[in-house]
Amino acid sequence: MRRVPAAQRRQSGQIIIMVAILAIVLLLAALLVYNVGRVNLVKTRLQNTADSASYSSALVMARAYNFTAYSNRAMVANQVAIAQMVSLASWSRFYCLIFADSKCGKFSANGTDRAILFGLNLFGGQPGKTVNSLYQNISSAVFNTLDTTTGPAVTLLDGLESVLSNASTVYMLGTALEVPAVAVQVVHDNDPQAAVSGTGSAALAVSEIQLAANQKRYTPLRRADDPGNRFHNVTMASLDPWTSSRSGSEDPPFTTGLTAFGNCLGDGFGGIDFFGTWSGTAALSNDNTQWTANDRGAYFGFGVCVIVVDIFPIPIPVFIPVPPSTGMGIAGGNAGQWQVGSYSGLRSYMGLRRLNQPDWESPTINLFVERKTQTVDTTKQMHDSGQPIAGGQLDMYDSQASGIIQVASSANAYFVRPDGQWSLGGYLVYGNLFNPYWEAHLVKTPTPLVVAADGVQAGIGP
């Protein structure tokens, strides 16, 4: 049997010691990598949870802004509809008083129809009298129909305005209260072992106050009290051209055919034709409490009567002025005026507080979410729970302050047009609550807030 030299035995023993030391170092490195990996994995998931919570809260706010914008737009559409109905009623009364004085209720036309018939009769009356009779039936039927239906329709729209106004107010105020609840619920649903930290609760409370302060309920009763009143401005800008201004020469169906040909002045022949101009407009009163539509026109007849003296024809021009008629349809008018419906004026509406600048972002919702490190499966937690991976000198303690993993996340609602254009028709498109282009996105949490939260976390520990 061959003897191993002593020097070789000593060398072999040294290698065993080195291998043992290397194995311990590798084991420690493996444990460290395992612990760090577990903590980072949980922290990443915790960050995703916080981002989901803050984004969801901002999305709730963006939806509230869009809901309010659509409600405000619906209120504007109702105002435009009311103005159109009042204009139609005024227009129909105007024509009814021209052709059918005695068939338009209690209103007087100042002899408009009688003046037209007088001029037609001077020239035999036909075919104009037949046409005028047809116009009487049509115009009186149109007026009576609109006079009957416009009032209830205006009242219905006014009631709908009240519903929309109250709904948007309740929705907006409720949303400001809902934001923290949504954040807490999303955190719990994504990670039951996580929670909004004390700092996060304080930050959410501040965000809630800022969101509530960013909105305002406007009551547009007097324009002078609120120069930036968007409800009035948007409504007036939304009127169609016919409602806001209708003027020009008379067009069919209530003008063509008012012509007569035949004997004139008892001993002549000739013809006469009636025509004129018409203008009308709808306007909102200075105190925003009623719509007024005025339709008025100037009619006259012009003809030529030819009288033969001996053998010489003598043309005699004939001009017949017609007393003007006025429609004057009013919604919400005072006593003694012709009212077409009960109406309370522009309703209160929800808007953003800063009216004179593009508020393209809402106040930021800041959130801090935490999870205790003892809930993370590191070697220390496994050892403490009776499932030792390593013990004694091989325990790897967590380095998180106060044994808490804390992450921050922030989000807000912002205004953006889908086409990327900030102007429309030459005007800047503001991020207000008449434009439903609000979305949600994550933003960077303010550094001072993060530093303060870390300081609070570090001071919690024993």
MIVEXRO-800985 format. One line per field, with one value per residue (C-alpha): x, y, z; residue number from 0. Coordinates in steps of 0.05 Angstrom, whole numbers, plus 32768, in hexadecimal, padded with zeros to 4 digits. Layout:
<recs>
c1 <- X; ...;
c2 <- Y; ...;
c3 <- Z; ...;
i <- NUM; ...;
</recs>
This chain:
<recs>
c1 <- 8000; 801B; 8023; 800A; 803F; 8030; 8036; 8002; 7FD3; 7FD9; 7FC9; 7F8C; 7F71; 7F7A; 7F51; 7F19; 7F18; 7F18; 7EDF; 7EB7; 7EC3; 7EB0; 7E71; 7E5D; 7E6A; 7E42; 7E0A; 7E08; 7E08; 7DD0; 7DA7; 7DB4; 7D9E; 7D61; 7D4E; 7D5B; 7D35; 7CF9; 7CF7; 7CFF; 7CCA; 7C99; 7CAD; 7CA0; 7C5C; 7C4E; 7C60; 7C31; 7BFB; 7C07; 7C07; 7BC6; 7BA7; 7BBC; 7BAB; 7B67; 7B59; 7B6E; 7B43; 7B07; 7B15; 7B1D; 7ADA; 7AB9; 7AD5; 7ABC; 7A77; 7A71; 7A88; 7A53; 7A1E; 7A32; 7A30; 79EB; 79D5; 79F0; 79CB; 798A; 7995; 799F; 795F; 7938; 7952; 793E; 78F8; 78ED; 7906; 78D7; 789D; 78AE; 78B6; 7874; 784F; 786E; 7854; 7811; 7806; 7817; 77E4; 77B1; 77A6; 7765; 777F; 77BD; 779E; 7799; 77D2; 77C8; 77ED; 77DF; 77B9; 77F1; 77C3; 778E; 77C1; 77D8; 7790; 7781; 77BA; 77A7; 775E; 7773; 7789; 7752; 776E; 7784; 77AC; 77C7; 7788; 7786; 77D0; 77C6; 778D; 77BA; 77F1; 77BD; 77AD; 77F6; 7812; 77DA; 77E1; 782D; 7826; 77F0; 7819; 7859; 7834; 7817; 7855; 788E; 787A; 787A; 78BA; 78DE; 78C6; 78DE; 7922; 7927; 7919; 794E; 797F; 7973; 797F; 79C0; 79D8; 79CC; 79E7; 7A2A; 7A32; 7A24; 7A51; 7A8C; 7A87; 7A7E; 7ABA; 7AE8; 7AD3; 7AD8; 7B21; 7B40; 7B10; 7B23; 7B6D; 7B65; 7B3A; 7B68; 7BA4; 7B7F; 7B67; 7BAC; 7BD3; 7BAC; 7BEC; 7BF8; 7BD7; 7BD6; 7C0A; 7BFC; 7C21; 7BF8; 7BB7; 7BCD; 7BE2; 7B9F; 7B7A; 7BA0; 7B92; 7B48; 7B47; 7B6B; 7B3C; 7AFF; 7B1D; 7B2C; 7AE3; 7AAD; 7A62; 7A51; 7A0E; 7A09; 79D2; 79F7; 7A2C; 7A4F; 7A5B; 7A80; 7AA4; 7ABF; 7A7B; 7A86; 7A3E; 7A23; 7A5C; 7A5A; 7A0E; 7A0E; 7A47; 7A20; 79E1; 79D3; 79D3; 7987; 797B; 79B0; 79A1; 796E; 7964; 795E; 7929; 78EB; 78EF; 78BA; 788C; 786C; 787A; 7875; 7832; 7819; 780A; 77CB; 77BD; 777F; 7756; 776F; 7750; 7710; 7727; 776C; 7797; 77D9; 77F7; 7814; 7845; 7854; 7899; 78C4; 78FC; 78FF; 792F; 7931; 7960; 7961; 7985; 7992; 7980; 79B7; 79A8; 79A7; 7960; 7938; 793C; 791C; 7910; 78F8; 78E0; 78CB; 78C3; 78B4; 7882; 786A; 7847; 785E; 7834; 7822; 77DC; 77D4; 7799; 7788; 7775; 775B; 778D; 77C9; 77DB; 77EF; 7817; 780A; 783A; 7819; 783E; 781A; 7840; 782E; 782F; 7867; 785A; 7886; 788C; 78AE; 78B1; 78CA; 78DD; 78D9; 78BE; 789F; 7854; 7832; 7864; 7856; 7876; 7883; 7897; 78AE; 78F8; 792A; 7967; 79AD; 79B6; 79F2; 7A29; 7A6B; 7AAC; 7AF5; 7B08; 7B3D; 7B17; 7B4A; 7B81; 7B85; 7B7E; 7B9C; 7BAA; 7B83; 7BA3; 7BD1; 7BBB; 7BF7; 7BF8; 7C28; 7C1F; 7C45; 7C4F; 7C73; 7CB2; 7C9D; 7C69; 7CA1; 7CBD; 7D06; 7D35; 7D28; 7CDC; 7CE2; 7D0F; 7CE0; 7CA5; 7CC5; 7CDB; 7D26; 7D51; 7D8A; 7D95; 7DC6; 7DFB; 7DDC; 7D9B; 7D93; 7D6D; 7D43; 7D5F; 7D1C; 7D10; 7CE2; 7CD8; 7CAA; 7CAD; 7C8D; 7C82; 7C64; 7C38; 7C14; 7BE1; 7BB0; 7B7C; 7B94; 7B73; 7B87; 7B63; 7B64; 7B7D; 7BB5; 7B9E; 7B96; 7B6F; 7B2B; 7B10; 7B47; 7B38; 7B61; 7B3E; 7B3F; 7B41; 7AFE; 7AC1; 7A9E; 7AD2; 7AD1; 7B1A; 7B33; 7B60; 7B8B; 7BD6; 7C0E; 7C3C; 7C7B; 7C71; 7C8E; 7CD4; 7CC8; 7C8B; 7CB3; 7CEA; 7CB8; 7C96; 7CD9; 7CE9; 7CA8; 7CB3; 7CF9; 7CDE; 7CAA; 7CDA; 7CF0;
c2 <- 8000; 8043; 8078; 80BE; 80F1; 8120; 815E; 8144; 8133; 817A; 8196; 816B; 8183; 81CC; 81C0; 81A3; 81E0; 820F; 81E8; 81ED; 8238; 8241; 8218; 8244; 8283; 8268; 8254; 829A; 82B8; 828B; 829C; 82E6; 82E1; 82BB; 82EE; 832A; 8309; 82FA; 8341; 8361; 8333; 8347; 8390; 838D; 836E; 83A1; 83D9; 83BC; 83BA; 8403; 8417; 83F2; 8414; 845B; 8452; 8436; 8472; 84A2; 847C; 8484; 84CF; 84D2; 84AD; 84DF; 8519; 84F8; 84E9; 8531; 854A; 8520; 8537; 8580; 8575; 8556; 8593; 85BF; 8595; 859E; 85E9; 85EA; 85C0; 85F0; 862B; 8607; 85F8; 863F; 8657; 8629; 8640; 8689; 867C; 8657; 868E; 86C2; 86A1; 8691; 86DA; 86EE; 86C0; 86AC; 86E4; 86C8; 8680; 868B; 868E; 86CF; 86F3; 872E; 8734; 877F; 8773; 8750; 871E; 8753; 8780; 8746; 8734; 877D; 8781; 8740; 8755; 8795; 8769; 8735; 870C; 86CE; 86A3; 86C4; 86BD; 8672; 866D; 869A; 866D; 8631; 8655; 8665; 861C; 8606; 863D; 8638; 85EC; 85F1; 8626; 8602; 85C1; 85E2; 860D; 85CE; 85A2; 85D3; 85E4; 859D; 858D; 85C9; 85B6; 856E; 8585; 85B4; 857A; 8551; 858A; 8585; 853A; 8541; 857A; 8554; 8513; 8531; 8555; 8516; 84EC; 851C; 8525; 84DA; 84CB; 84F7; 84CB; 848B; 8495; 847E; 8443; 842C; 8430; 8407; 83D3; 83CA; 83C1; 838B; 8367; 8365; 8353; 8340; 8345; 838D; 83CC; 8417; 8432; 8468; 8499; 8480; 848D; 84D4; 84DE; 84C3; 84F2; 852E; 8516; 8510; 8558; 8571; 854C; 8568; 85AE; 85A9; 85A6; 85DA; 85DF; 861C; 863F; 866A; 8699; 86D9; 86DE; 8717; 86EC; 86B8; 86D4; 8690; 866F; 8637; 861E; 865E; 8666; 861E; 8620; 8660; 8646; 8605; 8625; 8614; 8650; 864E; 8655; 8689; 86B5; 86AC; 86E5; 86F4; 86F6; 86CC; 8685; 8650; 8634; 8674; 86A8; 868D; 8698; 86D7; 86F4; 870E; 8721; 8743; 8782; 87BA; 87FA; 87E4; 87F6; 87DB; 879D; 8789; 875F; 8762; 8737; 8734; 8727; 873D; 872E; 8707; 8703; 86DE; 86C8; 86A2; 86BF; 86AC; 86E2; 8707; 86E1; 869E; 868F; 868E; 8687; 86BB; 86B3; 86EE; 86E6; 8724; 8739; 8772; 8762; 878D; 8785; 87A5; 87A6; 87CC; 87E0; 87F4; 8823; 8834; 887D; 8886; 8859; 8866; 8834; 8855; 8829; 8839; 881B; 87FD; 87F5; 87D5; 87D3; 8799; 87A2; 8777; 8739; 8720; 86D9; 86E3; 869D; 869C; 8662; 8674; 86BA; 86EA; 86F3; 8711; 86F4; 86BA; 867E; 863D; 8615; 8616; 8622; 8633; 8647; 862B; 85F7; 85F0; 85C5; 85A6; 85C1; 85C9; 8602; 8621; 863A; 8665; 8633; 85EE; 85BF; 8584; 855D; 8550; 8552; 8516; 84D9; 84C3; 847E; 8457; 840C; 83E0; 8398; 837B; 8354; 831D; 830A; 82FE; 82B7; 82C8; 829A; 82C0; 82B9; 8270; 8263; 8288; 8261; 821E; 8210; 821D; 8225; 823F; 8252; 826D; 8296; 8289; 82B0; 82E9; 8325; 8354; 839A; 83BE; 83F8; 83E3; 83A0; 83C0; 83C2; 8404; 841D; 845D; 8469; 84A6; 84B2; 84E6; 84F5; 851E; 853F; 852D; 8531; 84F0; 8513; 8535; 857A; 85AE; 85DE; 85D7; 860B; 863B; 8636; 8614; 85D5; 85DA; 859F; 85AF; 8588; 8596; 856D; 8521; 8512; 84FF; 84C3; 84A7; 849B; 848E; 84C8; 84CE; 84D3; 8515; 8509; 8531; 8506; 84C6; 84DF; 84F1; 84AD; 8489; 84B4; 84A2; 8458; 8459; 8479; 8443; 840C; 83FA;
c3 <- 8000; 7FEA; 801F; 8010; 801F; 805A; 802F; 8000; 803A; 8054; 800E; 8009; 804C; 8037; 7FF8; 8021; 804E; 8011; 7FF1; 8032; 8037; 7FED; 7FF7; 8032; 8009; 7FCE; 7FFD; 801B; 7FD5; 7FC0; 7FFE; 7FF2; 7FAA; 7FBF; 7FF4; 7FC7; 7F8E; 7FBA; 7FD6; 7F91; 7F74; 7FAA; 7FA3; 7F58; 7F63; 7F99; 7F69; 7F35; 7F6A; 7F7D; 7F34; 7F28; 7F64; 7F52; 7F09; 7F1A; 7F47; 7F10; 7EDF; 7F0D; 7F0D; 7EC1; 7EB9; 7EE8; 7EBF; 7E7F; 7E9D; 7EB3; 7E6F; 7E4C; 7E7E; 7E73; 7E28; 7E2E; 7E56; 7E1E; 7DEB; 7E13; 7E14; 7DC9; 7DC1; 7DEC; 7DC3; 7D83; 7D9C; 7DB3; 7D6F; 7D4A; 7D75; 7D68; 7D1E; 7D19; 7D3E; 7D11; 7CD2; 7CF2; 7D02; 7CBB; 7C99; 7CCD; 7CFF; 7D1A; 7D20; 7D4B; 7D90; 7DB6; 7D92; 7D64; 7D22; 7D1A; 7CD9; 7CB3; 7C91; 7C82; 7C60; 7C33; 7C20; 7C12; 7BE0; 7BBE; 7BB8; 7B94; 7B5A; 7B5B; 7B94; 7B6D; 7B71; 7BB0; 7BDB; 7BD0; 7BE1; 7C1E; 7C36; 7C30; 7C57; 7C8D; 7C97; 7C96; 7CC3; 7CF7; 7CFA; 7D02; 7D38; 7D5F; 7D5D; 7D75; 7DA8; 7DC6; 7DC5; 7DD2; 7E19; 7E34; 7E0D; 7E2B; 7E70; 7E66; 7E4E; 7E89; 7EB8; 7E96; 7EA0; 7EEB; 7EEA; 7EC4; 7EEF; 7F30; 7F14; 7EFF; 7F42; 7F6B; 7F3D; 7F43; 7F8E; 7F97; 7F6C; 7F97; 7FD2; 7FA9; 7F94; 7FD6; 7FDC; 7F96; 7FA6; 7FE6; 7FC4; 7F88; 7FB7; 7FDE; 7FA0; 7F81; 7FC0; 7FFF; 8028; 8012; 802C; 8024; 8055; 8087; 805B; 8020; 8045; 8055; 800C; 7FF4; 8023; 8007; 7FC0; 7FD1; 7FEB; 7FAD; 7F7E; 7FA1; 7FA0; 7F56; 7F44; 7F4D; 7F44; 7F1B; 7F1E; 7EDF; 7EF5; 7EE4; 7EAF; 7ED2; 7F10; 7EE7; 7EA9; 7E99; 7E98; 7E66; 7E68; 7E4A; 7E19; 7E01; 7DF9; 7DD0; 7DA5; 7D99; 7D7C; 7D34; 7D03; 7CF9; 7D44; 7D53; 7D16; 7CDE; 7CAE; 7C64; 7C2F; 7C39; 7C20; 7C11; 7C2A; 7C45; 7C10; 7BC9; 7BA6; 7BC9; 7B85; 7B63; 7B1B; 7B00; 7B02; 7B2E; 7B46; 7B24; 7ADE; 7ACF; 7AD0; 7AF0; 7B26; 7B6C; 7B92; 7BDD; 7BF8; 7C31; 7C61; 7CA2; 7CDC; 7D1D; 7D54; 7D96; 7DD2; 7E1A; 7E4C; 7E71; 7EB2; 7E8D; 7EA3; 7E62; 7E17; 7DEA; 7DA0; 7D75; 7D2E; 7D07; 7CBF; 7C90; 7C59; 7C20; 7BDE; 7B9E; 7B5F; 7B20; 7B0B; 7AC2; 7AB3; 7A6C; 7A60; 7A1A; 79F7; 7A24; 7A5B; 7A9B; 7ACC; 7B15; 7B48; 7B85; 7BC7; 7C03; 7C46; 7C75; 7CC1; 7CDE; 7D07; 7D40; 7D5C; 7D9F; 7DBB; 7E03; 7E31; 7E7A; 7E6C; 7E9D; 7EA6; 7E69; 7E38; 7E0A; 7E2D; 7E0A; 7E47; 7E8F; 7E92; 7EC9; 7EA0; 7EA0; 7ED6; 7F04; 7EE8; 7EFF; 7EE3; 7EF4; 7F22; 7EF6; 7EB9; 7E95; 7E88; 7E67; 7EA3; 7E80; 7EC0; 7EFE; 7F43; 7F4D; 7F74; 7F9E; 7FBD; 7FEA; 7FF2; 8023; 8035; 8070; 8060; 808F; 805A; 8027; 8022; 8032; 8058; 8098; 8093; 8080; 80BC; 80EB; 80D0; 80DF; 8098; 809E; 8061; 8089; 80D1; 8103; 80E2; 809D; 80AC; 8079; 8098; 806D; 8063; 8059; 8089; 80C3; 80A0; 806D; 8021; 800A; 7FC3; 7FA7; 7F6B; 7F4F; 7F18; 7EFF; 7ECB; 7E90; 7E54; 7E0D; 7DCB; 7DA3; 7D65; 7D8B; 7D77; 7DAD; 7D83; 7D63; 7D33; 7D46; 7D91; 7DC7; 7DE1; 7E2D; 7E5B; 7E7B; 7E8D; 7E4B; 7E25; 7E30; 7E1F; 7E64; 7E6F; 7EA7; 7EAB; 7EDD; 7EF0; 7F19; 7F63; 7F7D; 7F9B; 7FDB; 7FE9; 7FDF; 800D; 8042; 803D; 8044; 8080; 80A1; 8092; 80B0; 80F0; 80FB; 810F; 8156;
i <- 0; 1; 2; 3; 4; 5; 6; 7; 8; 9; 10; 11; 12; 13; 14; 15; 16; 17; 18; 19; 20; 21; 22; 23; 24; 25; 26; 27; 28; 29; 30; 31; 32; 33; 34; 35; 36; 37; 38; 39; 40; 41; 42; 43; 44; 45; 46; 47; 48; 49; 50; 51; 52; 53; 54; 55; 56; 57; 58; 59; 60; 61; 62; 63; 64; 65; 66; 67; 68; 69; 70; 71; 72; 73; 74; 75; 76; 77; 78; 79; 80; 81; 82; 83; 84; 85; 86; 87; 88; 89; 90; 91; 92; 93; 94; 95; 96; 97; 98; 99; 100; 101; 102; 103; 104; 105; 106; 107; 108; 109; 110; 111; 112; 113; 114; 115; 116; 117; 118; 119; 120; 121; 122; 123; 124; 125; 126; 127; 128; 129; 130; 131; 132; 133; 134; 135; 136; 137; 138; 139; 140; 141; 142; 143; 144; 145; 146; 147; 148; 149; 150; 151; 152; 153; 154; 155; 156; 157; 158; 159; 160; 161; 162; 163; 164; 165; 166; 167; 168; 169; 170; 171; 172; 173; 174; 175; 176; 177; 178; 179; 180; 181; 182; 183; 184; 185; 186; 187; 188; 189; 190; 191; 192; 193; 194; 195; 196; 197; 198; 199; 200; 201; 202; 203; 204; 205; 206; 207; 208; 209; 210; 211; 212; 213; 214; 215; 216; 217; 218; 219; 220; 221; 222; 223; 224; 225; 226; 227; 228; 229; 230; 231; 232; 233; 234; 235; 236; 237; 238; 239; 240; 241; 242; 243; 244; 245; 246; 247; 248; 249; 250; 251; 252; 253; 254; 255; 256; 257; 258; 259; 260; 261; 262; 263; 264; 265; 266; 267; 268; 269; 270; 271; 272; 273; 274; 275; 276; 277; 278; 279; 280; 281; 282; 283; 284; 285; 286; 287; 288; 289; 290; 291; 292; 293; 294; 295; 296; 297; 298; 299; 300; 301; 302; 303; 304; 305; 306; 307; 308; 309; 310; 311; 312; 313; 314; 315; 316; 317; 318; 319; 320; 321; 322; 323; 324; 325; 326; 327; 328; 329; 330; 331; 332; 333; 334; 335; 336; 337; 338; 339; 340; 341; 342; 343; 344; 345; 346; 347; 348; 349; 350; 351; 352; 353; 354; 355; 356; 357; 358; 359; 360; 361; 362; 363; 364; 365; 366; 367; 368; 369; 370; 371; 372; 373; 374; 375; 376; 377; 378; 379; 380; 381; 382; 383; 384; 385; 386; 387; 388; 389; 390; 391; 392; 393; 394; 395; 396; 397; 398; 399; 400; 401; 402; 403; 404; 405; 406; 407; 408; 409; 410; 411; 412; 413; 414; 415; 416; 417; 418; 419; 420; 421; 422; 423; 424; 425; 426; 427; 428; 429; 430; 431; 432; 433; 434; 435; 436; 437; 438; 439; 440; 441; 442; 443; 444; 445; 446; 447; 448; 449; 450; 451; 452; 453; 454; 455; 456; 457; 458; 459; 460; 461;
</recs>
